[in-house]
Amino acid sequence: MAEAVDAPFDRPDAGFNDLDGWSWVGCYGGYYLQADLLQGFEHAFFTRQWQGREPDVLAGYLSAGISVHRPRQVHSDRVLAASQATTEPWPEADGLVSDNGGQSLWVCGADCTPVLIADPASGQVATCHAGWRGVAGQILQAAIAMLERQGCRREQLLVALGPAISAAAYQVDQPVVSAIATSLQLPSDAETTATLLGAGVLHSDPLPGHWRLDLRRAAALQLQQLGIASERVTVCPLCTASEPLLFHSWRRDQVKAVQWSGIVSQA
């Protein structure tokens, strides 16, 4: 049986034992990360130490007898009902929303933000793969809108933004900044850049015309604009690019490899 434990890594300087709001969970297969905010739901953010195990295997570490649903991710803002993503060839999308109980919904990433959404009132869940294109395309808004069409209330949702690349490691150019600004309903101009800097979405970069982007901060601000209170959103502090023992990172390694994240619906 899985149980919360201190971090399984002999790296106290990395702060793995002090992840406020997040817990390492140990089971017979290894360790994975959970968001305390979602403790009422079976879920996991897996690390690179689980490499080679796909969702059909990983689902067994969360719960028995659940169905597995995953998209073929294409850096889009497309969200599907889980029942549309049951077998290969996996449909092209970057978000899934449960439409039955006992469904495990999965997304993967290697710098982009894995997002797990849960509704404690109904037991419904959603997953999103939120890279800068997904954030710019407002994939979180699309997932929340689908949940609302199924009877959920957005103010009751809980959202966990998992391990992703940090601003310090994520250089972007002005077109990306403009796309993120538009998604936050801001005009693309110098004043907006200053606003994003002040909000912590952007950080300065020594290369002219470039910035450092805090992808999870941008997503968190979108959620705030959508009416989800900050106390119902939790953000993992771990950076995929900065922790090679824990995570694959495309920006760091330029290698196609991912870690999976999933959550199980209750209804």
Contacts in CASP RR format, 6 or more apart in sequence:
PFRMAT RR
TARGET T0000
AUTHOR 0000-0000-0000
METHOD contacts of the structure
MODEL  1
MAEAVDAPFDRPDAGFNDLDGWSWVGCYGGYYLQADLLQGFEHAFFTRQW
QGREPDVLAGYLSAGISVHRPRQVHSDRVLAASQATTEPWPEADGLVSDN
GGQSLWVCGADCTPVLIADPASGQVATCHAGWRGVAGQILQAAIAMLERQ
GCRREQLLVALGPAISAAAYQVDQPVVSAIATSLQLPSDAETTATLLGAG
VLHSDPLPGHWRLDLRRAAALQLQQLGIASERVTVCPLCTASEPLLFHSW
RRDQVKAVQWSGIVSQA
1 27 0 8 1.000
2 25 0 8 1.000
2 26 0 8 1.000
2 27 0 8 1.000
2 61 0 8 1.000
3 25 0 8 1.000
3 26 0 8 1.000
3 27 0 8 1.000
4 23 0 8 1.000
4 24 0 8 1.000
4 25 0 8 1.000
4 26 0 8 1.000
4 34 0 8 1.000
5 24 0 8 1.000
5 25 0 8 1.000
5 26 0 8 1.000
5 31 0 8 1.000
6 17 0 8 1.000
6 24 0 8 1.000
7 15 0 8 1.000
7 16 0 8 1.000
7 17 0 8 1.000
7 19 0 8 1.000
7 24 0 8 1.000
7 31 0 8 1.000
8 24 0 8 1.000
8 26 0 8 1.000
8 30 0 8 1.000
8 31 0 8 1.000
9 16 0 8 1.000
9 245 0 8 1.000
9 246 0 8 1.000
11 245 0 8 1.000
14 243 0 8 1.000
16 24 0 8 1.000
19 33 0 8 1.000
19 236 0 8 1.000
19 237 0 8 1.000
19 238 0 8 1.000
20 237 0 8 1.000
21 35 0 8 1.000
21 36 0 8 1.000
21 37 0 8 1.000
21 234 0 8 1.000
22 33 0 8 1.000
22 34 0 8 1.000
22 35 0 8 1.000
22 36 0 8 1.000
22 234 0 8 1.000
22 236 0 8 1.000
22 237 0 8 1.000
23 33 0 8 1.000
23 34 0 8 1.000
23 36 0 8 1.000
24 31 0 8 1.000
24 32 0 8 1.000
24 33 0 8 1.000
24 34 0 8 1.000
25 31 0 8 1.000
25 32 0 8 1.000
25 33 0 8 1.000
25 34 0 8 1.000
25 44 0 8 1.000
26 32 0 8 1.000
27 61 0 8 1.000
29 61 0 8 1.000
30 49 0 8 1.000
30 50 0 8 1.000
31 47 0 8 1.000
31 49 0 8 1.000
32 44 0 8 1.000
32 45 0 8 1.000
32 46 0 8 1.000
32 47 0 8 1.000
32 50 0 8 1.000
32 61 0 8 1.000
33 44 0 8 1.000
33 45 0 8 1.000
33 46 0 8 1.000
33 47 0 8 1.000
33 162 0 8 1.000
33 163 0 8 1.000
33 236 0 8 1.000
33 238 0 8 1.000
34 43 0 8 1.000
34 44 0 8 1.000
34 45 0 8 1.000
35 43 0 8 1.000
35 45 0 8 1.000
35 116 0 8 1.000
35 160 0 8 1.000
35 162 0 8 1.000
35 234 0 8 1.000
35 236 0 8 1.000
36 234 0 8 1.000
37 158 0 8 1.000
37 159 0 8 1.000
37 160 0 8 1.000
37 232 0 8 1.000
37 233 0 8 1.000
37 234 0 8 1.000
38 116 0 8 1.000
38 118 0 8 1.000
38 158 0 8 1.000
38 160 0 8 1.000
38 234 0 8 1.000
38 263 0 8 1.000
40 118 0 8 1.000
40 120 0 8 1.000
41 116 0 8 1.000
41 118 0 8 1.000
41 123 0 8 1.000
41 125 0 8 1.000
41 263 0 8 1.000
41 264 0 8 1.000
41 266 0 8 1.000
42 62 0 8 1.000
42 63 0 8 1.000
42 104 0 8 1.000
42 263 0 8 1.000
42 264 0 8 1.000
43 62 0 8 1.000
43 116 0 8 1.000
43 118 0 8 1.000
43 160 0 8 1.000
43 261 0 8 1.000
43 262 0 8 1.000
43 263 0 8 1.000
43 264 0 8 1.000
44 58 0 8 1.000
44 61 0 8 1.000
44 62 0 8 1.000
44 261 0 8 1.000
44 262 0 8 1.000
45 114 0 8 1.000
45 116 0 8 1.000
45 160 0 8 1.000
45 162 0 8 1.000
45 163 0 8 1.000
45 236 0 8 1.000
45 259 0 8 1.000
45 261 0 8 1.000
45 262 0 8 1.000
46 53 0 8 1.000
46 58 0 8 1.000
46 259 0 8 1.000
46 260 0 8 1.000
46 261 0 8 1.000
47 246 0 8 1.000
47 247 0 8 1.000
47 259 0 8 1.000
48 245 0 8 1.000
48 246 0 8 1.000
48 247 0 8 1.000
48 248 0 8 1.000
48 257 0 8 1.000
48 259 0 8 1.000
49 246 0 8 1.000
50 58 0 8 1.000
50 259 0 8 1.000
50 260 0 8 1.000
51 248 0 8 1.000
51 257 0 8 1.000
51 259 0 8 1.000
54 260 0 8 1.000
55 68 0 8 1.000
55 70 0 8 1.000
55 104 0 8 1.000
55 106 0 8 1.000
55 260 0 8 1.000
55 262 0 8 1.000
56 68 0 8 1.000
58 106 0 8 1.000
58 260 0 8 1.000
58 262 0 8 1.000
59 66 0 8 1.000
59 68 0 8 1.000
59 104 0 8 1.000
59 106 0 8 1.000
59 264 0 8 1.000
60 66 0 8 1.000
62 104 0 8 1.000
62 262 0 8 1.000
62 264 0 8 1.000
63 102 0 8 1.000
63 104 0 8 1.000
63 264 0 8 1.000
65 102 0 8 1.000
66 102 0 8 1.000
66 103 0 8 1.000
66 104 0 8 1.000
66 264 0 8 1.000
67 82 0 8 1.000
67 86 0 8 1.000
67 100 0 8 1.000
67 102 0 8 1.000
67 103 0 8 1.000
67 104 0 8 1.000
68 86 0 8 1.000
68 104 0 8 1.000
68 106 0 8 1.000
69 82 0 8 1.000
69 83 0 8 1.000
69 85 0 8 1.000
69 86 0 8 1.000
69 96 0 8 1.000
69 103 0 8 1.000
69 104 0 8 1.000
69 105 0 8 1.000
69 106 0 8 1.000
70 85 0 8 1.000
70 90 0 8 1.000
70 96 0 8 1.000
70 105 0 8 1.000
70 106 0 8 1.000
70 107 0 8 1.000
70 108 0 8 1.000
71 80 0 8 1.000
71 85 0 8 1.000
71 90 0 8 1.000
71 91 0 8 1.000
71 92 0 8 1.000
71 93 0 8 1.000
71 94 0 8 1.000
71 95 0 8 1.000
71 96 0 8 1.000
71 107 0 8 1.000
71 129 0 8 1.000
72 89 0 8 1.000
72 90 0 8 1.000
72 91 0 8 1.000
72 92 0 8 1.000
72 93 0 8 1.000
73 92 0 8 1.000
73 93 0 8 1.000
73 94 0 8 1.000
73 107 0 8 1.000
73 108 0 8 1.000
73 109 0 8 1.000
73 129 0 8 1.000
74 92 0 8 1.000
74 93 0 8 1.000
74 94 0 8 1.000
75 94 0 8 1.000
75 112 0 8 1.000
75 129 0 8 1.000
75 131 0 8 1.000
75 133 0 8 1.000
75 134 0 8 1.000
76 92 0 8 1.000
76 93 0 8 1.000
76 94 0 8 1.000
76 133 0 8 1.000
76 134 0 8 1.000
76 139 0 8 1.000
77 94 0 8 1.000
77 133 0 8 1.000
77 134 0 8 1.000
77 137 0 8 1.000
77 138 0 8 1.000
77 139 0 8 1.000
77 142 0 8 1.000
78 92 0 8 1.000
78 93 0 8 1.000
78 94 0 8 1.000
78 95 0 8 1.000
78 139 0 8 1.000
78 142 0 8 1.000
79 93 0 8 1.000
79 94 0 8 1.000
79 95 0 8 1.000
79 96 0 8 1.000
79 97 0 8 1.000
79 126 0 8 1.000
79 128 0 8 1.000
79 139 0 8 1.000
79 142 0 8 1.000
79 143 0 8 1.000
79 146 0 8 1.000
80 91 0 8 1.000
80 93 0 8 1.000
80 95 0 8 1.000
80 96 0 8 1.000
80 97 0 8 1.000
81 96 0 8 1.000
81 97 0 8 1.000
81 98 0 8 1.000
81 99 0 8 1.000
81 146 0 8 1.000
82 96 0 8 1.000
82 97 0 8 1.000
82 98 0 8 1.000
82 99 0 8 1.000
82 100 0 8 1.000
82 103 0 8 1.000
82 105 0 8 1.000
82 265 0 8 1.000
83 99 0 8 1.000
83 100 0 8 1.000
83 103 0 8 1.000
84 91 0 8 1.000
85 91 0 8 1.000
85 93 0 8 1.000
85 96 0 8 1.000
94 107 0 8 1.000
94 128 0 8 1.000
94 129 0 8 1.000
94 130 0 8 1.000
94 134 0 8 1.000
94 139 0 8 1.000
95 107 0 8 1.000
95 126 0 8 1.000
95 127 0 8 1.000
95 128 0 8 1.000
95 129 0 8 1.000
95 139 0 8 1.000
95 142 0 8 1.000
95 143 0 8 1.000
96 105 0 8 1.000
96 106 0 8 1.000
96 107 0 8 1.000
96 126 0 8 1.000
96 127 0 8 1.000
97 105 0 8 1.000
97 124 0 8 1.000
97 125 0 8 1.000
97 126 0 8 1.000
97 143 0 8 1.000
97 146 0 8 1.000
97 147 0 8 1.000
97 150 0 8 1.000
98 105 0 8 1.000
98 123 0 8 1.000
98 124 0 8 1.000
98 125 0 8 1.000
98 126 0 8 1.000
98 265 0 8 1.000
99 150 0 8 1.000
100 265 0 8 1.000
101 123 0 8 1.000
101 265 0 8 1.000
101 266 0 8 1.000
101 267 0 8 1.000
102 264 0 8 1.000
102 265 0 8 1.000
102 266 0 8 1.000
103 125 0 8 1.000
103 264 0 8 1.000
103 265 0 8 1.000
104 262 0 8 1.000
104 263 0 8 1.000
104 264 0 8 1.000
104 265 0 8 1.000
105 125 0 8 1.000
105 126 0 8 1.000
105 127 0 8 1.000
105 262 0 8 1.000
105 263 0 8 1.000
105 264 0 8 1.000
105 265 0 8 1.000
106 127 0 8 1.000
106 260 0 8 1.000
106 261 0 8 1.000
106 262 0 8 1.000
107 114 0 8 1.000
107 115 0 8 1.000
107 127 0 8 1.000
107 128 0 8 1.000
107 129 0 8 1.000
107 260 0 8 1.000
107 261 0 8 1.000
107 262 0 8 1.000
108 114 0 8 1.000
108 129 0 8 1.000
108 258 0 8 1.000
108 259 0 8 1.000
108 260 0 8 1.000
108 261 0 8 1.000
109 129 0 8 1.000
109 248 0 8 1.000
109 258 0 8 1.000
109 259 0 8 1.000
109 260 0 8 1.000
109 261 0 8 1.000
110 240 0 8 1.000
110 247 0 8 1.000
110 248 0 8 1.000
110 249 0 8 1.000
110 250 0 8 1.000
110 256 0 8 1.000
110 257 0 8 1.000
110 258 0 8 1.000
110 259 0 8 1.000
111 131 0 8 1.000
111 164 0 8 1.000
111 165 0 8 1.000
111 170 0 8 1.000
111 240 0 8 1.000
111 241 0 8 1.000
111 249 0 8 1.000
111 250 0 8 1.000
111 251 0 8 1.000
112 129 0 8 1.000
112 130 0 8 1.000
112 131 0 8 1.000
112 132 0 8 1.000
112 164 0 8 1.000
112 165 0 8 1.000
112 215 0 8 1.000
113 129 0 8 1.000
113 130 0 8 1.000
113 131 0 8 1.000
113 135 0 8 1.000
113 161 0 8 1.000
113 162 0 8 1.000
113 164 0 8 1.000
113 215 0 8 1.000
113 216 0 8 1.000
113 219 0 8 1.000
114 127 0 8 1.000
114 128 0 8 1.000
114 129 0 8 1.000
114 130 0 8 1.000
114 161 0 8 1.000
114 162 0 8 1.000
114 163 0 8 1.000
114 164 0 8 1.000
114 261 0 8 1.000
114 262 0 8 1.000
115 127 0 8 1.000
115 128 0 8 1.000
115 129 0 8 1.000
115 130 0 8 1.000
115 140 0 8 1.000
115 143 0 8 1.000
115 159 0 8 1.000
115 160 0 8 1.000
115 161 0 8 1.000
115 162 0 8 1.000
115 219 0 8 1.000
116 125 0 8 1.000
116 126 0 8 1.000
116 127 0 8 1.000
116 159 0 8 1.000
116 160 0 8 1.000
116 162 0 8 1.000
116 261 0 8 1.000
116 262 0 8 1.000
116 263 0 8 1.000
117 125 0 8 1.000
117 126 0 8 1.000
117 127 0 8 1.000
117 128 0 8 1.000
117 140 0 8 1.000
117 143 0 8 1.000
117 144 0 8 1.000
117 147 0 8 1.000
117 157 0 8 1.000
117 158 0 8 1.000
117 159 0 8 1.000
117 160 0 8 1.000
117 263 0 8 1.000
118 124 0 8 1.000
118 125 0 8 1.000
118 157 0 8 1.000
118 158 0 8 1.000
118 159 0 8 1.000
118 263 0 8 1.000
119 125 0 8 1.000
119 147 0 8 1.000
119 152 0 8 1.000
119 153 0 8 1.000
119 156 0 8 1.000
119 157 0 8 1.000
119 158 0 8 1.000
120 156 0 8 1.000
120 158 0 8 1.000
121 152 0 8 1.000
121 153 0 8 1.000
121 156 0 8 1.000
122 150 0 8 1.000
122 151 0 8 1.000
122 152 0 8 1.000
122 266 0 8 1.000
122 267 0 8 1.000
123 265 0 8 1.000
123 266 0 8 1.000
123 267 0 8 1.000
124 147 0 8 1.000
124 150 0 8 1.000
124 152 0 8 1.000
124 265 0 8 1.000
124 266 0 8 1.000
124 267 0 8 1.000
125 263 0 8 1.000
125 264 0 8 1.000
125 265 0 8 1.000
125 266 0 8 1.000
126 143 0 8 1.000
126 144 0 8 1.000
126 146 0 8 1.000
126 147 0 8 1.000
127 261 0 8 1.000
127 262 0 8 1.000
127 263 0 8 1.000
128 134 0 8 1.000
128 139 0 8 1.000
128 140 0 8 1.000
128 143 0 8 1.000
129 139 0 8 1.000
130 139 0 8 1.000
130 140 0 8 1.000
130 161 0 8 1.000
130 215 0 8 1.000
130 219 0 8 1.000
131 215 0 8 1.000
132 172 0 8 1.000
132 176 0 8 1.000
132 179 0 8 1.000
132 180 0 8 1.000
132 213 0 8 1.000
132 215 0 8 1.000
133 179 0 8 1.000
135 180 0 8 1.000
135 183 0 8 1.000
135 215 0 8 1.000
135 218 0 8 1.000
135 219 0 8 1.000
135 222 0 8 1.000
136 176 0 8 1.000
136 179 0 8 1.000
136 180 0 8 1.000
136 182 0 8 1.000
136 183 0 8 1.000
137 179 0 8 1.000
137 183 0 8 1.000
138 183 0 8 1.000
138 222 0 8 1.000
140 159 0 8 1.000
140 219 0 8 1.000
140 222 0 8 1.000
140 223 0 8 1.000
140 226 0 8 1.000
141 222 0 8 1.000
141 226 0 8 1.000
144 154 0 8 1.000
144 157 0 8 1.000
144 226 0 8 1.000
144 228 0 8 1.000
147 154 0 8 1.000
147 157 0 8 1.000
148 154 0 8 1.000
154 226 0 8 1.000
154 227 0 8 1.000
154 228 0 8 1.000
155 227 0 8 1.000
155 228 0 8 1.000
155 229 0 8 1.000
157 228 0 8 1.000
157 232 0 8 1.000
158 232 0 8 1.000
158 233 0 8 1.000
159 223 0 8 1.000
159 228 0 8 1.000
159 232 0 8 1.000
159 233 0 8 1.000
159 234 0 8 1.000
160 233 0 8 1.000
160 234 0 8 1.000
160 236 0 8 1.000
161 216 0 8 1.000
161 219 0 8 1.000
161 220 0 8 1.000
161 233 0 8 1.000
161 234 0 8 1.000
161 235 0 8 1.000
161 236 0 8 1.000
162 216 0 8 1.000
162 235 0 8 1.000
162 236 0 8 1.000
162 238 0 8 1.000
162 261 0 8 1.000
163 236 0 8 1.000
163 238 0 8 1.000
163 239 0 8 1.000
163 240 0 8 1.000
163 243 0 8 1.000
163 246 0 8 1.000
163 247 0 8 1.000
163 259 0 8 1.000
164 215 0 8 1.000
164 216 0 8 1.000
164 236 0 8 1.000
164 239 0 8 1.000
164 240 0 8 1.000
165 215 0 8 1.000
165 239 0 8 1.000
165 240 0 8 1.000
165 241 0 8 1.000
165 249 0 8 1.000
165 251 0 8 1.000
166 214 0 8 1.000
166 239 0 8 1.000
166 241 0 8 1.000
166 242 0 8 1.000
167 200 0 8 1.000
167 202 0 8 1.000
167 203 0 8 1.000
167 212 0 8 1.000
167 213 0 8 1.000
167 214 0 8 1.000
167 215 0 8 1.000
167 217 0 8 1.000
168 203 0 8 1.000
168 212 0 8 1.000
168 239 0 8 1.000
168 242 0 8 1.000
169 212 0 8 1.000
169 239 0 8 1.000
169 241 0 8 1.000
169 242 0 8 1.000
169 249 0 8 1.000
169 251 0 8 1.000
169 252 0 8 1.000
170 212 0 8 1.000
170 213 0 8 1.000
170 214 0 8 1.000
170 215 0 8 1.000
170 241 0 8 1.000
170 251 0 8 1.000
171 205 0 8 1.000
171 207 0 8 1.000
171 210 0 8 1.000
171 211 0 8 1.000
171 212 0 8 1.000
171 213 0 8 1.000
172 210 0 8 1.000
172 211 0 8 1.000
172 212 0 8 1.000
172 213 0 8 1.000
173 209 0 8 1.000
173 210 0 8 1.000
173 211 0 8 1.000
174 209 0 8 1.000
174 210 0 8 1.000
174 211 0 8 1.000
176 213 0 8 1.000
177 188 0 8 1.000
177 193 0 8 1.000
177 196 0 8 1.000
177 202 0 8 1.000
177 211 0 8 1.000
177 213 0 8 1.000
178 188 0 8 1.000
180 196 0 8 1.000
180 201 0 8 1.000
180 213 0 8 1.000
180 218 0 8 1.000
181 187 0 8 1.000
181 188 0 8 1.000
181 192 0 8 1.000
181 193 0 8 1.000
181 196 0 8 1.000
182 188 0 8 1.000
183 218 0 8 1.000
183 222 0 8 1.000
184 196 0 8 1.000
184 201 0 8 1.000
184 218 0 8 1.000
184 221 0 8 1.000
184 222 0 8 1.000
184 225 0 8 1.000
185 225 0 8 1.000
186 192 0 8 1.000
186 195 0 8 1.000
186 196 0 8 1.000
193 202 0 8 1.000
193 211 0 8 1.000
196 202 0 8 1.000
197 203 0 8 1.000
197 204 0 8 1.000
199 217 0 8 1.000
199 221 0 8 1.000
200 214 0 8 1.000
200 217 0 8 1.000
201 213 0 8 1.000
201 214 0 8 1.000
201 217 0 8 1.000
201 218 0 8 1.000
201 221 0 8 1.000
202 211 0 8 1.000
202 212 0 8 1.000
202 213 0 8 1.000
202 214 0 8 1.000
203 211 0 8 1.000
203 212 0 8 1.000
203 213 0 8 1.000
203 214 0 8 1.000
204 211 0 8 1.000
204 212 0 8 1.000
205 211 0 8 1.000
205 212 0 8 1.000
216 235 0 8 1.000
216 236 0 8 1.000
217 235 0 8 1.000
220 230 0 8 1.000
220 233 0 8 1.000
220 235 0 8 1.000
223 233 0 8 1.000
224 230 0 8 1.000
224 233 0 8 1.000
238 246 0 8 1.000
238 247 0 8 1.000
240 246 0 8 1.000
240 247 0 8 1.000
240 248 0 8 1.000
240 249 0 8 1.000
240 252 0 8 1.000
241 247 0 8 1.000
241 249 0 8 1.000
241 251 0 8 1.000
241 252 0 8 1.000
244 252 0 8 1.000
244 253 0 8 1.000
247 259 0 8 1.000
248 255 0 8 1.000
248 257 0 8 1.000
248 258 0 8 1.000
248 259 0 8 1.000
250 256 0 8 1.000
END
